[in-house]
Amino acid sequence: MLTIVTELRERGVKVISLTENYDLDSKEGRFMFAVLAAAAEYALELRA
């Protein structure tokens, strides 16, 4: 997911989460996205 978002941003696409209400153009938004992505990956590994 992080790779996809990075590729989109490199192409000039503005990524905004409507449900969590953060903008990935800001450093805070990118931080929150990375934290949530890491938590989701951790939860997936726990279920495996």
Order of alpha helices (4+ residues) and beta strands (2+ residues): alpha-beta-beta-alpha
